[in-house]
């Protein structure tokens, strides 16, 4: 079976969760290579097997090279302990899971790997076509789409779980698409996250050398007063030859005053600190 046909089947299995990005009415049928809403608006699957729900062009700096670098590091295990902890918070039954800002999809694939024998319905979306194109290449029974987190193409009460690793949030939209008592799991960096990369790029005193997540945590707690926080901290040995990819995969190298790194400087990135907070809440 061709990849596009497999993706069409994944959508057809749960057509009821999708809604039209134009009129917000439910998607009611799949005709040929298209999904169609009650008002007759039509969205076509593209050649890669995903749906493009944005009304216009995406505004993003995340390109293919960045996502390829990210896939190299994540496949090597950079975020695996984080994903393992997320998996451990989930109930042992089939779930509908939405991954926000899924990028090239590796964390969603790893999450599925930590839940053997459980047939979850996995959906990942990102605003970047480059990331989603790469995600569709994964050997994973998941559906990926290009969408805006502020206008999610899903009906109310669609998902048991919303996961989000290092992405922006729209809590009103998350609450809308989560089922009652559904779980929201958000991962944010702590002050020591990849601090070795920060100091290599900016030194130890520049503005970009430091990070404070207090505002993000306070906003999350404001929306979810009963939320919990778990710190996840470990050291990761950077595989030989992936030092440049480690720098490329993060937005850290976009800041002003960045140092131009030589091969000698990059070689110093042998071990890095992964220090994050897992924010956990349930929809009231």
C-alpha positions, 0 to 999 in steps of 0.5 A: 500500500502506498504511503498516501493511501495509508495516511488516508486510511488513518484519517478515515478511521477517525474522520470525526475528530477533524473540522474545517479550517474555513468554516469550523464545521465537521469533516464528514466524508473522504472523497478520493484524495480529499476530505470534505466538510458539511459546507462542501469545503475540500482539503486535498492530501498532498503527495507526501500524505499529509493535509495542509490546514493553514489558510496561507503561507507559514511564517517560520524560520524552522527549515529542513536542515534544522529538522534533519539535525534535530532528527540525528540528535533525537534518534541518538537519544537526546530527548529519550528520557523525557519521552519515557517520563511522558509515557509513564504518566499515561494510562495503560489503554489506547488513547487519542494523542495530539503532539503539538509542534511535532517537528520531524516527528521523532518524539512521537515515534519514541512515545509509541515505542514506550507503549508496546501493544497499545494501539494509540491514535497518534496525530502530530502537527507543526506549522513547518512543512519541512518538518511535517514532510520529514515526519511522514517518512517515519515508519510510524502509524501516525497522521501528520498535518500542517496546522496552526496551534491557534486554530486547531483543525479538530472538533471539541473534546477530540483527544485524551492527551495533548503533548508539547515539547518546547513549543508555544501554547494556546491553552484555550485551544488545548482545552477545546480539543481535550476531552473532559479530564484529558491530560496536558503534558508540556515540556519547558527548558530549565535554566541549565538546559544545554547550558554548554551550548549557550556558553560556547555560543555567547560566553557566560555573561551575555543575555542569551547565556541565561534562561528563566522559565518562571513566566511560563510556569506561572502562566501554566499554573494560572490556567491549571491551578491543580497542575504538577511539575516534575524536573527531569535532568540528566547528562547526554554524551554527544555522539562523535560527529554530531556536535555541529548538528547539536548547535544547528538543531536549536534556535540558540544559534539565531541570537545576536552576538553569536560566536563563530564556532571553529572545529576545535570549539565544537569538539568541546561539546562532548557532554551536554546537560538536559534540564527540563520541567514536565508540566502536567495538568488535566482539563477541568 
